[in-house]
Amino acid sequence: MCRKLWCCLIANILIALLATGCTDQDSGKGAKVTFEQLFSNPSQYNGKHIAIEGFVFFGFETMVLTEELKHSGYAEGHLTTSGRMLWFEGGMPTDIYDKLYEQNMMGPSERYGKILVKGTFQHGGQYGHLGAFEYQITPSEIQVLAWSPP
């Protein structure tokens, strides 16, 4: 009888946790989201810790996480941001930054690469250079992902 009670108790606790939405997000790990999910309903993630894959791009007055990179058309092989973007607040550790690709075709050095970033998402303000961005992520963990430029 005692074993049955424990099994019922554990089952009820698990059901309650699922019903209240206990997720990785609550434990500080960050729920993994896509750009589509994030931009479709930014209020759902505002102030929350998330994980998202994208392309980081650091250039003149630009530090963003973008949905994709494309050829700029200004210099052969030169890539630039494309799609939806978040301001990348606070920079990144040197050991991660040094693993990114570098390009110098258009003036100042630019760095870019594919990453998985975990951090706090914000929207509803003016972020980044001259307050030009409606969204930002403040990273707590960054992982460079395998990727080759087009």
N, C-alpha and C positions, 0 to 999 in steps of 0.2 A: 504494500500500500504506500509506503513512504517513497519508493522509487517512482511510482506513478505520479504522486504529488509533485516531486521534483521535476519530472519531465514536463508536466503541465505548466508549472511555474516558469521554467526556462522557455518553453514555447510562447507563453504569454508575454514574457519580457522581450523576446525577439520580435514578436508581432508589434508590440508597443514601440519599440525602437524604429522599426520600418515605417510605422504609421506616422511617427513624429518627424521623419526625415533625417534620421541620424546618418550622416554620410561622411566621406573622407573630408569634406569641406569643414565639418564640425570639429574634426580632430586636428585641423591645422594643415593637412596635407594638400588641400585644394582639389575641388572637383574639376576634372578635365572637361574643357569645353572647346567647341569649334568657333571660328569667327562668325559663322552663321548663327549659332546659338547666342553668342555674346551680343551681337549687334541687333538681333531680332527682339531681345528682351533685356537690355542693359540694366534696368532697375532690379531685376532678379539677382544680379551679381554685384551690384554696387556695394562697395565696402567689404566684399567677401574675398577670401583667398581662393584663387583659381589656378589651373594649369592649362596652358595653351601652347600649341606648336605654331610657329610662324617664321618669318624672315626678319632678322634684326638688321637695321641699316643705320649706320652712324656716319654722318657727313657734316657739311657746313650748316650749322644751326639746326641740325636734324638728328634726333635719336628716337627712332620709332620701331615698333613691331608691326610688320605689315603682312597682309594676306599673301602677297606674291611679289616677285621681282620680275622686271621686264627690261628689254633692251631700250635704252633711252633714245637712240637714233642720232645722238650728238657726236659720239665717238665710237669707233668699232669696238665691240665687246663691252661697252659701258652699260652697267645695270643701274636701274633706279626703282623706286617703290611703285607699287601698283595695288589697287584694291583698297579694302578697308584698313585703317591704321589706328594704332594706339601710341600715345607718347610713352617713351621708355624712360621713366623717372629714376634718377639716381645713378646712371651709368652702369658699368659692369666691372668685375674684377679683371685685373691685367692678364692673368693666366687664361681666362676665357676669351678676352678681347684679342689676345695674340693668336688664337686659333681661327679667327675669322679671316675670310678672304680680304685682300686689299686691292684697291684700284686708285690710280692717280691720273686718269685720262682727262678729267674736266677741271683740274685745279687742285684744291686741297685733297689730301688723302681721305678716302672713304673706306669703311669696313662694312662687311655684310656676311651673312651666313644663316643657315637654318638652325633654329634652336627650339628647345622645350623650356619654357619659362614658367616658374611658379611664383605667384606674388599676389598683391592686393590690387584689385581692379577698382577704378573709380570712374564715374561719369557724371555729367551735369554741371561741370565747371568749365573753366578755360585753363587748359594745361599746355605745357611746353613753350616753345619759342613764340613770343608775342601772344600767348594764349590762343593759339590757332587750332588746338585740338580739343574735342569734346570728351575724349576718353584717355585714360592712362593706366599703366600698370607699374607698380613699384615692386621690382623683383626681390625675392628672398632666396631663390635657387635658380640657376641657369645651367642647362646642359646643351652643348653643341651637338647637333645631329649630323649624321653622314649625309652629304649632299654635294653635288658638283654643279657649278654654274652652267647655264645653257649655252 
